[in-house]
Amino acid sequence: MHIYLLIFLLQLLLSALFINGFYNITRGRWVTNPDGKKEWVGKIFSWYSKFLQQHRVVKEYFIGPEFLNEFLKIRNFFKEEHIIEYIDNGVVIQEMSRKRIADLVMQARVAGTFISISSIDEGKKMLLMMYREKNEYKFPNWVRAPLGECLACMSSFWGTFCWIFWSVSLDTFSKLSTVSKTELWIVFCISLAYINELIFSINNKLSR
């Protein structure tokens, strides 16, 4: 019994090391260059993560009470007479110069929000709206996470891959019933989720 437990723990450890290694060599990220262009940088196999992270950036505009909550971040930029009317998804303001608009955009970015300003009423007024940017991914999270974007989640897909590999290679638990093998596979994947993040945390501490 003890030998089987030892083999099981060793399989867990080796599987976690494999998944952590795979996770590490596929890391990458988007960086913004001084000219505003986006560039992908990362490890040697970061193209895998780039493939999973395919997305387009969409704007989600604030409406109603959420707009008012967001507008509070830049409300002190305007005097009372500058604000003409509040509407459901924005505020109508007096026309502003390009310099003043630039100053408002900068203040909004410092406050952690985005604004959109357009001319209305033949340029006599302006409509200010507020939004946030959101990544709309090509692949849903339930696909991206277990394939390579979440260490704990990777224990489901890659954990199953490792379990099949060990079962075929060692055939250690061949005498168990199908039900017992299934139960052991579930325990393996759940335990692996914890060990994956434990090894990642230890590695981060040692790297500092």
C-alpha positions in Angstrom: 0.0 0.0 0.0 2.8 2.4 0.9 4.6 1.8 -2.4 1.4 2.7 -4.3 1.0 5.9 -2.3 4.6 6.8 -2.9 4.2 6.2 -6.7 1.0 8.3 -6.7 2.7 11.2 -4.9 5.7 11.0 -7.3 3.4 11.1 -10.3 1.8 14.2 -8.8 5.1 15.9 -8.3 6.5 15.1 -11.7 3.2 16.2 -13.4 3.2 19.5 -11.5 6.8 20.1 -12.5 5.9 19.4 -16.2 2.9 21.8 -16.1 4.8 24.5 -14.3 7.6 24.2 -16.9 5.2 24.3 -19.8 3.4 27.3 -18.2 6.7 29.1 -17.7 8.1 28.7 -21.3 4.8 29.8 -22.9 4.5 33.2 -21.0 4.2 36.4 -23.0 2.5 39.7 -22.8 1.6 42.8 -24.9 3.6 45.9 -24.4 3.0 49.4 -25.7 5.8 51.0 -27.6 6.5 54.8 -27.4 4.8 55.2 -30.8 1.6 53.6 -29.4 1.9 50.3 -31.3 1.4 47.0 -29.5 4.2 44.4 -29.5 4.1 40.9 -28.2 7.1 39.8 -26.0 7.8 36.7 -24.1 9.5 33.3 -23.7 10.6 31.0 -26.5 7.2 29.4 -26.8 5.1 32.4 -26.0 3.4 32.1 -29.4 1.2 29.5 -27.7 -0.1 32.0 -25.1 -0.5 34.6 -27.8 -2.6 32.2 -29.8 -4.9 31.6 -26.8 -5.1 35.3 -26.0 -6.3 36.4 -29.4 -8.8 39.2 -28.8 -10.1 42.6 -29.9 -10.5 45.6 -27.6 -14.1 46.8 -27.3 -15.6 49.8 -25.5 -18.2 49.4 -22.9 -20.0 52.7 -22.2 -21.3 53.5 -18.8 -25.1 54.1 -18.4 -27.4 55.5 -15.8 -26.1 55.4 -12.1 -22.9 53.7 -13.3 -22.2 56.7 -15.6 -22.7 59.1 -12.7 -20.4 57.1 -10.4 -17.7 57.2 -13.1 -18.3 60.9 -13.9 -17.6 61.8 -10.2 -13.9 61.0 -10.9 -13.7 64.1 -13.2 -16.6 66.2 -11.9 -14.2 68.8 -10.3 -12.9 69.6 -13.8 -16.1 71.5 -14.7 -17.7 74.6 -13.2 -21.4 74.5 -12.7 -22.1 76.7 -15.8 -20.1 74.4 -18.0 -22.6 71.5 -17.6 -25.7 72.0 -19.6 -27.6 68.7 -19.2 -27.3 65.2 -17.8 -28.6 62.4 -20.0 -28.8 58.6 -19.4 -25.4 57.8 -20.8 -23.5 61.1 -20.8 -23.5 64.7 -20.1 -24.0 67.7 -22.4 -21.3 70.4 -21.8 -20.3 73.7 -23.3 -17.9 73.6 -26.3 -14.3 73.3 -25.2 -11.0 74.1 -26.8 -8.6 71.4 -28.0 -6.2 72.2 -25.2 -8.9 71.9 -22.6 -10.1 68.6 -24.1 -6.6 67.3 -23.9 -6.3 68.4 -20.2 -9.6 66.6 -19.5 -8.5 63.4 -21.3 -5.3 63.4 -19.2 -7.2 63.9 -15.9 -9.5 61.1 -16.8 -6.6 58.7 -17.5 -5.0 59.7 -14.1 -8.4 58.9 -12.5 -8.4 55.5 -14.2 -11.2 56.0 -16.8 -11.7 56.8 -20.5 -13.8 59.5 -22.0 -15.3 60.1 -25.4 -16.2 63.7 -26.5 -18.1 64.6 -29.7 -19.6 67.8 -31.0 -23.4 68.2 -31.2 -25.9 70.9 -32.0 -23.7 72.1 -35.0 -20.6 72.3 -32.8 -22.2 74.6 -30.2 -22.3 71.9 -27.5 -20.4 68.7 -26.7 -21.5 65.3 -25.5 -19.2 63.6 -23.0 -19.5 59.9 -22.5 -17.4 57.5 -20.4 -16.3 54.0 -21.1 -13.9 51.2 -20.1 -11.9 49.0 -22.5 -12.5 45.3 -22.4 -10.8 42.4 -24.2 -13.2 40.3 -26.2 -11.4 37.0 -26.6 -11.7 34.7 -29.6 -11.7 31.7 -27.2 -13.9 31.6 -24.1 -12.3 31.5 -20.7 -13.3 27.8 -20.1 -11.1 27.0 -23.1 -8.2 29.4 -22.5 -7.8 28.7 -18.8 -7.2 24.9 -18.8 -5.2 24.9 -21.9 -2.5 27.3 -20.6 -3.7 30.5 -19.0 -4.4 29.3 -15.4 -2.1 27.0 -13.5 -4.8 25.6 -11.2 -7.2 25.1 -14.2 -4.4 23.4 -16.3 -4.7 20.5 -13.9 -7.9 19.4 -15.6 -6.7 19.2 -19.2 -3.0 18.7 -18.7 -3.6 16.7 -15.5 -5.7 14.3 -17.5 -3.0 14.1 -20.2 -0.4 13.3 -17.5 -2.7 10.7 -15.8 -3.2 8.9 -19.1 0.6 9.0 -19.7 1.3 7.5 -16.3 -1.4 4.9 -16.7 0.0 3.7 -20.1 3.7 4.0 -19.1 3.6 2.4 -15.6 0.3 0.6 -15.5 0.6 0.8 -11.7 -3.1 0.8 -11.0 -4.2 -1.6 -13.7 -5.8 -4.0 -11.2 -8.2 -1.4 -9.9 -11.8 -1.3 -11.2 -12.9 1.4 -13.7 -14.8 3.2 -10.9 -11.7 3.2 -8.7 -9.5 4.5 -11.5 -12.0 7.2 -12.2 -12.1 8.3 -8.6 -8.3 8.2 -8.4 -8.1 10.3 -11.6 -10.4 12.9 -10.0 -8.2 13.0 -6.8 -5.1 13.3 -9.0 -6.4 16.3 -10.9 -7.7 18.1 -7.8 -4.5 17.5 -5.9 -2.5 18.7 -8.9 -4.4 22.0 -9.0 -3.0 22.8 -5.5 0.5 21.5 -6.1 0.8 23.5 -9.4 0.3 26.8 -7.6 2.4 25.7 -4.6 5.4 25.0 -6.8 4.8 28.2 -8.7 4.7 30.2 -5.4 7.9 28.5 -4.1 9.7 29.2 -7.4 8.7 32.9 -7.2 10.0 33.2 -3.7 13.3 31.5 -4.6 13.7 33.8 -7.6 13.5 37.0 -5.6 
